[in-house]
């Protein structure tokens, strides 16, 4: 009778371990995405500050693939502020997802500890 219980315990332990590892990888991925969005946001902010110092009649070009398109200063500023806003919203979403995943990892770790403690008690 001890053998089937032991097999069930091993199976549950391995499932919890796989879930925990998967969630840890998702947390790392969220960290990388947040870092990338912060870099993009900083780049847009720096570009925006440089552009604001230029005269209104300055010709500005936006790079699209291999070509450049002439655009007004106002259009480029609008695009940069939109980039910053979307980056902010995505960062907030990723932060929420990350906190959920971290909580989930902690719960998985606690479940594994409880499982090991219950096995030692037997």
HELIX and SHEET records of a PDB file:
HELIX    1   1 UNK A    2  UNK A   52  1                                  51    
HELIX    2   2 UNK A   73  UNK A  121  1                                  49    
SHEET    1   A 2 UNK A  60  UNK A  64  0                                        
SHEET    2   A 2 UNK A  67  UNK A  71 -1                                        
END                                                                             
